[in-house]
Amino acid sequence: MSTPSTSGSGRKPRADAERNRALVLAAACALFEERGEDVQMPEVALAAGVGVGTLYRHFPSKQALVEAAAQQRFAGILQHALTDCLREPESGQGLARYLRHVGGLLADSPGLTVAVATAVGTSAPRGEMLGLLESAVAALIEQGRTAGTLRRDLTVADVYMVVGGMSAVIRTGSGDWRRFLDLTFGGLLPRKDDPVP
């Protein structure tokens, strides 16, 4: 009789730990989006409804918490690319959907972008996530080429350059990022003298 009880109590902390981690991450993302790098760890714990000790068990430093928030954002972008942007390949509009989605995220949560850049030196994805996103963007480019909506020499690096420019427009408030994208899309269209990559 004691065995089921022990087994049951062994599962509960894991479920509680996962729930607490999710609560902390959600609270941190909301606070970073609102206030950027100025957020302090005790504030995150309070907003998540957990103790500071619980917070530090999951995220031993503010940098670790910011990196986890960044990973969550990038995972969401990847999911959007794979599920929403790669559908309807014949339309060739997947890359446009992807860039508009990324622009919306950057515009809606500039504080998180600043917090990530401050904590890790860049707001761009790194490591395995970078590879996954590059593969997704490459698939979107190939989809557009096949549909005849993208120039043949467009590369993944070019797309990241567009994202960097869009990010700068948003960060500096120097214009409408949607207008920037509309103008950029004109340069991504196929040309008669399109070189083969």
Backbone as JSON Lines, residues from 0, in Angstrom:
{"i":0,"aa":"M","n":[0.83,-1.2,0.0],"ca":[0.0,0.0,0.0],"c":[0.86,1.25,0.0]}
{"i":1,"aa":"S","n":[2.03,1.14,0.67],"ca":[2.91,2.3,0.69],"c":[3.56,2.54,-0.67]}
{"i":2,"aa":"T","n":[3.7,1.48,-1.49],"ca":[4.37,1.64,-2.79],"c":[3.61,2.59,-3.72]}
{"i":3,"aa":"P","n":[2.26,2.41,-3.92],"ca":[1.55,3.36,-4.77],"c":[1.65,4.78,-4.27]}
{"i":4,"aa":"S","n":[1.59,4.95,-2.94],"ca":[1.66,6.29,-2.36],"c":[3.01,6.94,-2.68]}
{"i":5,"aa":"T","n":[4.09,6.16,-2.51],"ca":[5.42,6.69,-2.8],"c":[5.54,7.03,-4.27]}
{"i":6,"aa":"S","n":[5.03,6.11,-5.11],"ca":[5.07,6.33,-6.56],"c":[4.29,7.57,-6.94]}
{"i":7,"aa":"G","n":[3.11,7.75,-6.33],"ca":[2.29,8.92,-6.63],"c":[2.97,10.2,-6.2]}
{"i":8,"aa":"S","n":[3.6,10.19,-5.0],"ca":[4.25,11.41,-4.54],"c":[5.48,11.69,-5.38]}
{"i":9,"aa":"G","n":[6.06,10.65,-6.01],"ca":[7.21,10.86,-6.87],"c":[6.83,11.6,-8.14]}
{"i":10,"aa":"R","n":[5.61,11.43,-8.61],"ca":[5.18,12.09,-9.84],"c":[4.78,13.55,-9.59]}
{"i":11,"aa":"K","n":[4.18,13.8,-8.43],"ca":[3.61,15.13,-8.17],"c":[4.67,16.25,-8.21]}
{"i":12,"aa":"P","n":[5.82,16.07,-7.57],"ca":[6.8,17.16,-7.64],"c":[7.23,17.47,-9.07]}
{"i":13,"aa":"R","n":[7.33,16.42,-9.92],"ca":[7.72,16.67,-11.31],"c":[6.65,17.51,-12.01]}
{"i":14,"aa":"A","n":[5.39,17.16,-11.81],"ca":[4.31,17.93,-12.41],"c":[4.28,19.35,-11.86]}
{"i":15,"aa":"D","n":[4.46,19.48,-10.55],"ca":[4.5,20.8,-9.93],"c":[5.68,21.62,-10.45]}
{"i":16,"aa":"A","n":[6.82,20.95,-10.59],"ca":[8.01,21.64,-11.07],"c":[7.8,22.15,-12.5]}
{"i":17,"aa":"E","n":[7.2,21.34,-13.34],"ca":[6.92,21.77,-14.71],"c":[5.94,22.93,-14.73]}
{"i":18,"aa":"R","n":[4.92,22.82,-13.87],"ca":[3.93,23.91,-13.8],"c":[4.59,25.2,-13.31]}
{"i":19,"aa":"N","n":[5.42,25.1,-12.26],"ca":[6.09,26.28,-11.72],"c":[7.03,26.91,-12.75]}
{"i":20,"aa":"R","n":[7.74,26.06,-13.5],"ca":[8.66,26.57,-14.52],"c":[7.87,27.32,-15.6]}
{"i":21,"aa":"A","n":[6.74,26.76,-16.01],"ca":[5.91,27.41,-17.01],"c":[5.36,28.74,-16.5]}
{"i":22,"aa":"L","n":[4.95,28.77,-15.22],"ca":[4.45,30.01,-14.63],"c":[5.53,31.08,-14.6]}
{"i":23,"aa":"V","n":[6.74,30.68,-14.19],"ca":[7.87,31.62,-14.11],"c":[8.19,32.17,-15.5]}
{"i":24,"aa":"L","n":[8.24,31.28,-16.48],"ca":[8.6,31.7,-17.83],"c":[7.55,32.64,-18.42]}
{"i":25,"aa":"A","n":[6.28,32.33,-18.2],"ca":[5.21,33.2,-18.7],"c":[5.27,34.58,-18.04]}
{"i":26,"aa":"A","n":[5.49,34.6,-16.72],"ca":[5.59,35.87,-16.01],"c":[6.8,36.67,-16.47]}
{"i":27,"aa":"A","n":[7.92,35.97,-16.66],"ca":[9.14,36.64,-17.1],"c":[8.96,37.25,-18.49]}
{"i":28,"aa":"C","n":[8.37,36.48,-19.41],"ca":[8.16,36.98,-20.76],"c":[7.3,38.24,-20.74]}
{"i":29,"aa":"A","n":[6.22,38.22,-19.96],"ca":[5.33,39.38,-19.88],"c":[6.07,40.6,-19.32]}
{"i":30,"aa":"L","n":[6.87,40.38,-18.27],"ca":[7.6,41.49,-17.66],"c":[8.7,42.01,-18.57]}
{"i":31,"aa":"F","n":[9.44,41.12,-19.21],"ca":[10.5,41.55,-20.14],"c":[9.89,42.32,-21.3]}
{"i":32,"aa":"E","n":[8.76,41.84,-21.83],"ca":[8.11,42.53,-22.94],"c":[7.71,43.94,-22.54]}
{"i":33,"aa":"E","n":[7.29,44.08,-21.28],"ca":[6.81,45.38,-20.81],"c":[7.95,46.32,-20.44]}
{"i":34,"aa":"R","n":[9.01,45.78,-19.77],"ca":[10.02,46.67,-19.19],"c":[11.46,46.35,-19.58]}
{"i":35,"aa":"G","n":[11.64,45.37,-20.42],"ca":[13.0,45.07,-20.88],"c":[13.91,44.57,-19.79]}
{"i":36,"aa":"E","n":[15.17,45.01,-19.85],"ca":[16.21,44.47,-18.97],"c":[16.09,44.93,-17.52]}
{"i":37,"aa":"D","n":[15.21,45.89,-17.24],"ca":[15.09,46.42,-15.88],"c":[14.41,45.47,-14.9]}
{"i":38,"aa":"V","n":[13.83,44.4,-15.4],"ca":[13.1,43.46,-14.54],"c":[14.08,42.73,-13.62]}
{"i":39,"aa":"Q","n":[13.69,42.6,-12.35],"ca":[14.53,41.9,-11.37],"c":[13.91,40.55,-11.03]}
{"i":40,"aa":"M","n":[14.74,39.62,-10.63],"ca":[14.3,38.25,-10.37],"c":[13.18,38.17,-9.31]}
{"i":41,"aa":"P","n":[13.27,38.88,-8.18],"ca":[12.17,38.81,-7.21],"c":[10.82,39.24,-7.79]}
{"i":42,"aa":"E","n":[10.85,40.2,-8.72],"ca":[9.6,40.65,-9.36],"c":[8.99,39.51,-10.18]}
{"i":43,"aa":"V","n":[9.85,38.75,-10.84],"ca":[9.37,37.63,-11.64],"c":[8.73,36.58,-10.74]}
{"i":44,"aa":"A","n":[9.38,36.28,-9.62],"ca":[8.84,35.3,-8.69],"c":[7.48,35.75,-8.17]}
{"i":45,"aa":"L","n":[7.37,37.01,-7.81],"ca":[6.11,37.55,-7.3],"c":[5.02,37.46,-8.36]}
{"i":46,"aa":"A","n":[5.34,37.85,-9.59],"ca":[4.34,37.81,-10.67],"c":[3.92,36.38,-10.99]}
{"i":47,"aa":"A","n":[4.85,35.43,-10.82],"ca":[4.55,34.03,-11.11],"c":[3.84,33.34,-9.96]}
{"i":48,"aa":"G","n":[3.85,33.97,-8.78],"ca":[3.22,33.37,-7.61],"c":[4.03,32.23,-7.01]}
{"i":49,"aa":"V","n":[5.36,32.31,-7.16],"ca":[6.24,31.28,-6.58],"c":[7.28,31.97,-5.72]}
{"i":50,"aa":"G","n":[7.96,31.18,-4.89],"ca":[9.02,31.72,-4.06],"c":[10.28,31.99,-4.88]}
{"i":51,"aa":"V","n":[11.14,32.87,-4.35],"ca":[12.39,33.18,-5.04],"c":[13.26,31.93,-5.17]}
{"i":52,"aa":"G","n":[13.22,31.08,-4.14],"ca":[13.99,29.83,-4.19],"c":[13.54,28.95,-5.34]}
{"i":53,"aa":"T","n":[12.24,28.88,-5.55],"ca":[11.7,28.08,-6.66],"c":[12.17,28.66,-7.99]}
{"i":54,"aa":"L","n":[12.14,29.98,-8.1],"ca":[12.61,30.63,-9.32],"c":[14.06,30.26,-9.62]}
{"i":55,"aa":"Y","n":[14.91,30.37,-8.6],"ca":[16.34,30.11,-8.81],"c":[16.64,28.63,-9.03]}
{"i":56,"aa":"R","n":[15.77,27.74,-8.57],"ca":[15.96,26.32,-8.86],"c":[15.81,26.05,-10.35]}
{"i":57,"aa":"H","n":[14.9,26.77,-10.99],"ca":[14.68,26.58,-12.42],"c":[15.62,27.42,-13.27]}
{"i":58,"aa":"F","n":[15.89,28.64,-12.8],"ca":[16.73,29.57,-13.57],"c":[17.75,30.19,-12.61]}
{"i":59,"aa":"P","n":[18.97,29.66,-12.58],"ca":[19.96,30.08,-11.59],"c":[20.44,31.52,-11.74]}
{"i":60,"aa":"S","n":[20.13,32.17,-12.85],"ca":[20.55,33.56,-13.04],"c":[19.54,34.26,-13.94]}
{"i":61,"aa":"K","n":[19.62,35.57,-13.94],"ca":[18.74,36.35,-14.82],"c":[19.05,36.05,-16.28]}
{"i":62,"aa":"Q","n":[20.33,35.85,-16.59],"ca":[20.7,35.53,-17.97],"c":[20.06,34.22,-18.42]}
{"i":63,"aa":"A","n":[20.06,33.22,-17.52],"ca":[19.44,31.94,-17.86],"c":[17.95,32.12,-18.12]}
{"i":64,"aa":"L","n":[17.31,32.98,-17.35],"ca":[15.88,33.23,-17.53],"c":[15.61,33.96,-18.85]}
{"i":65,"aa":"V","n":[16.43,34.95,-19.15],"ca":[16.27,35.69,-20.4],"c":[16.49,34.76,-21.59]}
{"i":66,"aa":"E","n":[17.51,33.9,-21.5],"ca":[17.78,32.96,-22.59],"c":[16.63,31.99,-22.79]}
{"i":67,"aa":"A","n":[16.02,31.56,-21.69],"ca":[14.86,30.66,-21.8],"c":[13.68,31.39,-22.46]}
{"i":68,"aa":"A","n":[13.5,32.65,-22.11],"ca":[12.43,33.44,-22.73],"c":[12.69,33.6,-24.23]}
{"i":69,"aa":"A","n":[13.95,33.83,-24.59],"ca":[14.31,33.95,-26.0],"c":[14.05,32.64,-26.74]}
{"i":70,"aa":"Q","n":[14.44,31.52,-26.11],"ca":[14.22,30.22,-26.74],"c":[12.73,29.96,-26.97]}
{"i":71,"aa":"Q","n":[11.91,30.38,-26.01],"ca":[10.47,30.19,-26.15],"c":[9.95,31.02,-27.33]}
{"i":72,"aa":"R","n":[10.44,32.25,-27.46],"ca":[10.02,33.1,-28.59],"c":[10.44,32.45,-29.91]}
{"i":73,"aa":"F","n":[11.7,31.99,-29.99],"ca":[12.19,31.39,-31.23],"c":[11.45,30.09,-31.56]}
{"i":74,"aa":"A","n":[11.11,29.33,-30.52],"ca":[10.34,28.1,-30.74],"c":[8.98,28.42,-31.33]}
{"i":75,"aa":"G","n":[8.37,29.51,-30.87],"ca":[7.09,29.94,-31.41],"c":[7.21,30.38,-32.86]}
{"i":76,"aa":"I","n":[8.3,31.08,-33.18],"ca":[8.54,31.51,-34.56],"c":[8.73,30.29,-35.46]}
{"i":77,"aa":"L","n":[9.5,29.32,-34.97],"ca":[9.73,28.1,-35.75],"c":[8.42,27.36,-36.0]}
{"i":78,"aa":"Q","n":[7.61,27.23,-34.96],"ca":[6.33,26.55,-35.09],"c":[5.44,27.25,-36.12]}
{"i":79,"aa":"H","n":[5.44,28.58,-36.08],"ca":[4.65,29.35,-37.04],"c":[5.16,29.1,-38.46]}
{"i":80,"aa":"A","n":[6.47,29.08,-38.62],"ca":[7.06,28.85,-39.96],"c":[6.65,27.48,-40.49]}
{"i":81,"aa":"L","n":[6.71,26.47,-39.64],"ca":[6.44,25.1,-40.08],"c":[4.96,24.82,-40.31]}
{"i":82,"aa":"T","n":[4.11,25.43,-39.5],"ca":[2.68,25.09,-39.6],"c":[1.89,26.08,-40.45]}
{"i":83,"aa":"D","n":[2.19,27.37,-40.32],"ca":[1.4,28.38,-41.02],"c":[2.04,28.85,-42.32]}
{"i":84,"aa":"C","n":[3.35,29.05,-42.31],"ca":[4.0,29.66,-43.47],"c":[4.27,28.66,-44.59]}
{"i":85,"aa":"L","n":[4.48,27.41,-44.27],"ca":[4.78,26.42,-45.31],"c":[3.52,25.79,-45.92]}
{"i":86,"aa":"R","n":[2.35,26.17,-45.41],"ca":[1.12,25.65,-46.02],"c":[0.87,26.39,-47.33]}
{"i":87,"aa":"E","n":[0.06,25.84,-48.18],"ca":[-0.26,26.44,-49.48],"c":[0.99,26.82,-50.27]}
{"i":88,"aa":"P","n":[1.86,25.84,-50.54],"ca":[3.13,26.14,-51.23],"c":[2.94,26.78,-52.6]}
{"i":89,"aa":"E","n":[1.82,26.47,-53.24],"ca":[1.61,27.01,-54.58],"c":[1.46,28.53,-54.6]}
{"i":90,"aa":"S","n":[1.08,29.12,-53.45],"ca":[0.91,30.57,-53.41],"c":[2.26,31.28,-53.36]}
{"i":91,"aa":"G","n":[3.27,30.61,-52.83],"ca":[4.59,31.21,-52.73],"c":[4.67,32.38,-51.77]}
{"i":92,"aa":"Q","n":[3.7,32.5,-50.84],"ca":[3.65,33.64,-49.92],"c":[4.15,33.3,-48.52]}
{"i":93,"aa":"G","n":[4.74,32.13,-48.35],"ca":[5.19,31.71,-47.03],"c":[6.22,32.63,-46.4]}
{"i":94,"aa":"L","n":[7.21,33.07,-47.19],"ca":[8.24,33.95,-46.64],"c":[7.65,35.29,-46.22]}
{"i":95,"aa":"A","n":[6.72,35.8,-47.01],"ca":[6.06,37.06,-46.64],"c":[5.31,36.91,-45.32]}
{"i":96,"aa":"R","n":[4.61,35.78,-45.15],"ca":[3.89,35.53,-43.89],"c":[4.87,35.45,-42.73]}
{"i":97,"aa":"Y","n":[5.99,34.78,-42.97],"ca":[7.02,34.61,-41.93],"c":[7.55,35.97,-41.49]}
{"i":98,"aa":"L","n":[7.93,36.81,-42.44],"ca":[8.52,38.11,-42.11],"c":[7.51,39.01,-41.41]}
{"i":99,"aa":"R","n":[6.25,38.95,-41.82],"ca":[5.23,39.76,-41.14],"c":[5.01,39.28,-39.7]}
{"i":100,"aa":"H","n":[5.07,37.97,-39.51],"ca":[4.92,37.42,-38.16],"c":[6.07,37.87,-37.26]}
{"i":101,"aa":"V","n":[7.29,37.75,-37.77],"ca":[8.47,38.17,-36.98],"c":[8.39,39.67,-36.69]}
{"i":102,"aa":"G","n":[8.01,40.46,-37.68],"ca":[7.88,41.9,-37.46],"c":[6.86,42.22,-36.38]}
{"i":103,"aa":"G","n":[5.74,41.51,-36.4],"ca":[4.72,41.73,-35.38],"c":[5.23,41.42,-33.98]}
{"i":104,"aa":"L","n":[5.98,40.33,-33.86],"ca":[6.55,39.97,-32.55],"c":[7.54,41.02,-32.07]}
{"i":105,"aa":"L","n":[8.42,41.46,-32.96],"ca":[9.42,42.47,-32.58],"c":[8.75,43.78,-32.19]}
{"i":106,"aa":"A","n":[7.7,44.15,-32.91],"ca":[7.01,45.41,-32.62],"c":[6.19,45.33,-31.33]}
{"i":107,"aa":"D","n":[5.61,44.17,-31.06],"ca":[4.76,44.01,-29.88],"c":[5.55,43.8,-28.59]}
{"i":108,"aa":"S","n":[6.79,43.32,-28.7],"ca":[7.56,43.03,-27.48],"c":[9.01,43.5,-27.61]}
{"i":109,"aa":"P","n":[9.2,44.82,-27.81],"ca":[10.57,45.32,-27.95],"c":[11.41,45.15,-26.69]}
{"i":110,"aa":"G","n":[10.75,45.15,-25.53],"ca":[11.48,44.99,-24.27],"c":[12.19,43.66,-24.19]}
{"i":111,"aa":"L","n":[11.54,42.6,-24.66],"ca":[12.17,41.28,-24.64],"c":[13.38,41.25,-25.56]}
{"i":112,"aa":"T","n":[13.27,41.89,-26.71],"ca":[14.4,41.95,-27.64],"c":[15.59,42.63,-26.99]}
{"i":113,"aa":"V","n":[15.35,43.74,-26.31],"ca":[16.42,44.48,-25.63],"c":[17.02,43.63,-24.5]}
{"i":114,"aa":"A","n":[16.16,42.98,-23.72],"ca":[16.64,42.15,-22.61],"c":[17.52,41.02,-23.12]}
{"i":115,"aa":"V","n":[17.12,40.39,-24.22],"ca":[17.9,39.29,-24.78],"c":[19.24,39.81,-25.3]}
{"i":116,"aa":"A","n":[19.21,40.91,-26.04],"ca":[20.44,41.47,-26.59],"c":[21.41,41.87,-25.48]}
{"i":117,"aa":"T","n":[20.89,42.42,-24.39],"ca":[21.73,42.82,-23.26],"c":[22.32,41.62,-22.55]}
{"i":118,"aa":"A","n":[21.52,40.59,-22.36],"ca":[21.97,39.41,-21.6],"c":[22.96,38.55,-22.37]}
{"i":119,"aa":"V","n":[22.73,38.37,-23.67],"ca":[23.57,37.42,-24.41],"c":[24.36,38.07,-25.54]}
{"i":120,"aa":"G","n":[24.23,39.38,-25.7],"ca":[25.03,40.08,-26.71],"c":[24.41,40.14,-28.09]}
{"i":121,"aa":"T","n":[23.31,39.43,-28.3],"ca":[22.61,39.46,-29.58],"c":[21.17,39.03,-29.35]}
{"i":122,"aa":"S","n":[20.28,39.53,-30.2],"ca":[18.88,39.1,-30.1],"c":[18.57,38.04,-31.14]}
{"i":123,"aa":"A","n":[19.6,37.59,-31.87],"ca":[19.42,36.57,-32.91],"c":[19.46,35.17,-32.29]}
{"i":124,"aa":"P","n":[18.83,34.2,-32.92],"ca":[18.89,32.82,-32.4],"c":[20.3,32.27,-32.48]}
{"i":125,"aa":"R","n":[20.58,31.28,-31.61],"ca":[21.91,30.66,-31.6],"c":[21.76,29.15,-31.49]}
{"i":126,"aa":"G","n":[22.86,28.46,-31.71],"ca":[22.92,27.02,-31.49],"c":[21.95,26.23,-32.35]}
{"i":127,"aa":"E","n":[21.36,25.21,-31.73],"ca":[20.45,24.32,-32.46],"c":[19.25,25.07,-33.03]}
{"i":128,"aa":"M","n":[18.73,26.03,-32.27],"ca":[17.57,26.79,-32.74],"c":[17.89,27.57,-34.0]}
{"i":129,"aa":"L","n":[19.11,28.11,-34.08],"ca":[19.52,28.83,-35.28],"c":[19.46,27.9,-36.49]}
{"i":130,"aa":"G","n":[19.98,26.68,-36.34],"ca":[19.96,25.72,-37.44],"c":[18.54,25.36,-37.86]}
{"i":131,"aa":"L","n":[17.67,25.18,-36.89],"ca":[16.28,24.83,-37.2],"c":[15.56,25.97,-37.93]}
{"i":132,"aa":"L","n":[15.79,27.19,-37.48],"ca":[15.16,28.33,-38.14],"c":[15.73,28.55,-39.53]}
{"i":133,"aa":"E","n":[17.03,28.37,-39.68],"ca":[17.64,28.51,-41.01],"c":[17.07,27.48,-41.98]}
{"i":134,"aa":"S","n":[16.87,26.26,-41.51],"ca":[16.28,25.22,-42.36],"c":[14.87,25.59,-42.78]}
{"i":135,"aa":"A","n":[14.09,26.14,-41.83],"ca":[12.72,26.54,-42.14],"c":[12.7,27.68,-43.15]}
{"i":136,"aa":"V","n":[13.58,28.66,-42.96],"ca":[13.64,29.79,-43.89],"c":[14.1,29.31,-45.27]}
{"i":137,"aa":"A","n":[15.06,28.39,-45.31],"ca":[15.51,27.84,-46.59],"c":[14.35,27.16,-47.32]}
{"i":138,"aa":"A","n":[13.51,26.44,-46.57],"ca":[12.35,25.78,-47.18],"c":[11.36,26.81,-47.71]}
{"i":139,"aa":"L","n":[11.19,27.92,-46.99],"ca":[10.3,28.99,-47.45],"c":[10.83,29.65,-48.73]}
{"i":140,"aa":"I","n":[12.14,29.84,-48.78],"ca":[12.76,30.42,-49.98],"c":[12.55,29.49,-51.17]}
{"i":141,"aa":"E","n":[12.81,28.2,-50.96],"ca":[12.64,27.23,-52.06],"c":[11.19,27.18,-52.52]}
{"i":142,"aa":"Q","n":[10.29,27.27,-51.58],"ca":[8.86,27.28,-51.91],"c":[8.53,28.47,-52.8]}
{"i":143,"aa":"G","n":[9.06,29.64,-52.44],"ca":[8.81,30.85,-53.22],"c":[9.44,30.8,-54.6]}
{"i":144,"aa":"R","n":[10.64,30.24,-54.67],"ca":[11.3,30.09,-55.98],"c":[10.47,29.19,-56.89]}
{"i":145,"aa":"T","n":[10.02,28.07,-56.33],"ca":[9.23,27.11,-57.12],"c":[7.93,27.75,-57.61]}
{"i":146,"aa":"A","n":[7.32,28.58,-56.76],"ca":[6.06,29.24,-57.14],"c":[6.29,30.45,-58.03]}
{"i":147,"aa":"G","n":[7.57,30.83,-58.2],"ca":[7.88,31.98,-59.05],"c":[7.65,33.32,-58.39]}
{"i":148,"aa":"T","n":[7.66,33.37,-57.04],"ca":[7.42,34.64,-56.34],"c":[8.68,35.22,-55.73]}
{"i":149,"aa":"L","n":[9.79,34.47,-55.74],"ca":[11.04,34.96,-55.15],"c":[12.19,34.83,-56.16]}
{"i":150,"aa":"R","n":[13.09,35.79,-56.11],"ca":[14.25,35.76,-57.0],"c":[15.12,34.55,-56.68]}
{"i":151,"aa":"R","n":[15.78,34.04,-57.69],"ca":[16.5,32.77,-57.55],"c":[17.78,32.88,-56.72]}
{"i":152,"aa":"D","n":[18.34,34.08,-56.59],"ca":[19.59,34.21,-55.85],"c":[19.37,34.6,-54.38]}
{"i":153,"aa":"L","n":[18.12,34.6,-53.93],"ca":[17.83,34.93,-52.53],"c":[18.38,33.85,-51.61]}
{"i":154,"aa":"T","n":[19.04,34.27,-50.52],"ca":[19.63,33.33,-49.58],"c":[19.05,33.52,-48.18]}
{"i":155,"aa":"V","n":[19.33,32.55,-47.31],"ca":[18.92,32.66,-45.91],"c":[19.57,33.88,-45.27]}
{"i":156,"aa":"A","n":[20.84,34.13,-45.6],"ca":[21.54,35.31,-45.06],"c":[20.85,36.6,-45.47]}
{"i":157,"aa":"D","n":[20.32,36.64,-46.71],"ca":[19.58,37.81,-47.16],"c":[18.34,38.04,-46.3]}
{"i":158,"aa":"V","n":[17.66,36.95,-45.97],"ca":[16.44,37.06,-45.16],"c":[16.79,37.59,-43.77]}
{"i":159,"aa":"Y","n":[17.9,37.11,-43.2],"ca":[18.31,37.62,-41.89],"c":[18.7,39.09,-41.97]}
{"i":160,"aa":"M","n":[19.26,39.52,-43.12],"ca":[19.57,40.92,-43.31],"c":[18.29,41.75,-43.33]}
{"i":161,"aa":"V","n":[17.25,41.23,-43.97],"ca":[15.95,41.91,-43.98],"c":[15.4,42.02,-42.56]}
{"i":162,"aa":"V","n":[15.49,40.92,-41.81],"ca":[15.0,40.94,-40.42],"c":[15.78,41.96,-39.6]}
{"i":163,"aa":"G","n":[17.11,42.03,-39.82],"ca":[17.93,43.0,-39.1],"c":[17.51,44.43,-39.42]}
{"i":164,"aa":"G","n":[17.24,44.71,-40.7],"ca":[16.78,46.04,-41.08],"c":[15.43,46.37,-40.49]}
{"i":165,"aa":"M","n":[14.53,45.4,-40.53],"ca":[13.2,45.6,-39.95],"c":[13.3,45.84,-38.44]}
{"i":166,"aa":"S","n":[14.16,45.07,-37.79],"ca":[14.37,45.23,-36.35],"c":[14.88,46.63,-36.02]}
{"i":167,"aa":"A","n":[15.8,47.14,-36.85],"ca":[16.34,48.48,-36.62],"c":[15.25,49.55,-36.79]}
{"i":168,"aa":"V","n":[14.4,49.38,-37.79],"ca":[13.29,50.32,-38.0],"c":[12.38,50.34,-36.78]}
{"i":169,"aa":"I","n":[12.1,49.16,-36.26],"ca":[11.23,49.06,-35.07],"c":[11.92,49.65,-33.85]}
{"i":170,"aa":"R","n":[13.18,49.27,-33.64],"ca":[13.92,49.69,-32.44],"c":[14.1,51.21,-32.4]}
{"i":171,"aa":"T","n":[14.39,51.83,-33.54],"ca":[14.66,53.27,-33.56],"c":[13.42,54.11,-33.8]}
{"i":172,"aa":"G","n":[12.31,53.45,-34.17],"ca":[11.09,54.19,-34.46],"c":[11.24,55.08,-35.69]}
{"i":173,"aa":"S","n":[12.09,54.64,-36.63],"ca":[12.41,55.49,-37.78],"c":[11.42,55.34,-38.93]}
{"i":174,"aa":"G","n":[10.38,54.56,-38.75],"ca":[9.38,54.4,-39.8],"c":[8.44,53.26,-39.48]}
{"i":175,"aa":"D","n":[7.57,52.97,-40.42],"ca":[6.6,51.89,-40.27],"c":[7.24,50.6,-40.77]}
{"i":176,"aa":"W","n":[7.39,49.62,-39.9],"ca":[8.06,48.38,-40.3],"c":[7.27,47.64,-41.39]}
{"i":177,"aa":"R","n":[5.95,47.81,-41.42],"ca":[5.15,47.17,-42.47],"c":[5.47,47.79,-43.84]}
{"i":178,"aa":"R","n":[5.63,49.1,-43.85],"ca":[6.01,49.79,-45.07],"c":[7.41,49.33,-45.52]}
{"i":179,"aa":"F","n":[8.31,49.19,-44.56],"ca":[9.66,48.7,-44.86],"c":[9.59,47.34,-45.54]}
{"i":180,"aa":"L","n":[8.75,46.46,-45.0],"ca":[8.61,45.14,-45.6],"c":[8.0,45.21,-46.99]}
{"i":181,"aa":"D","n":[6.98,46.03,-47.16],"ca":[6.35,46.16,-48.48],"c":[7.37,46.59,-49.53]}
{"i":182,"aa":"L","n":[8.22,47.56,-49.16],"ca":[9.25,48.01,-50.08],"c":[10.28,46.9,-50.34]}
{"i":183,"aa":"T","n":[10.61,46.17,-49.29],"ca":[11.59,45.09,-49.41],"c":[11.07,43.98,-50.32]}
{"i":184,"aa":"F","n":[9.79,43.66,-50.19],"ca":[9.23,42.58,-51.01],"c":[9.41,42.85,-52.5]}
{"i":185,"aa":"G","n":[9.4,44.14,-52.87],"ca":[9.63,44.48,-54.27],"c":[11.0,44.03,-54.75]}
{"i":186,"aa":"G","n":[11.97,44.09,-53.85],"ca":[13.33,43.66,-54.21],"c":[13.52,42.16,-54.18]}
{"i":187,"aa":"L","n":[12.56,41.44,-53.62],"ca":[12.67,39.98,-53.54],"c":[12.0,39.28,-54.72]}
{"i":188,"aa":"L","n":[11.29,40.06,-55.54],"ca":[10.59,39.46,-56.67],"c":[11.57,38.96,-57.74]}
{"i":189,"aa":"P","n":[11.18,37.97,-58.51],"ca":[12.05,37.46,-59.57],"c":[12.37,38.56,-60.58]}
{"i":190,"aa":"R","n":[13.57,38.46,-61.18],"ca":[13.98,39.39,-62.23],"c":[14.27,38.61,-63.5]}
{"i":191,"aa":"K","n":[14.2,39.3,-64.62],"ca":[14.45,38.61,-65.9],"c":[15.86,38.04,-65.97]}
{"i":192,"aa":"D","n":[16.82,38.78,-65.39],"ca":[18.22,38.34,-65.46],"c":[18.63,37.6,-64.18]}
{"i":193,"aa":"D","n":[17.65,36.99,-63.51],"ca":[17.9,36.28,-62.25],"c":[18.99,35.24,-62.4]}
{"i":194,"aa":"P","n":[20.09,35.37,-61.64],"ca":[21.12,34.32,-61.7],"c":[20.68,33.08,-60.95]}
{"i":195,"aa":"V","n":[21.18,31.95,-61.37],"ca":[20.89,30.71,-60.65],"c":[21.87,30.6,-59.51]}
{"i":196,"aa":"P","n":[21.39,30.38,-58.25],"ca":[22.31,30.36,-57.1],"c":[23.27,29.17,-57.16]}
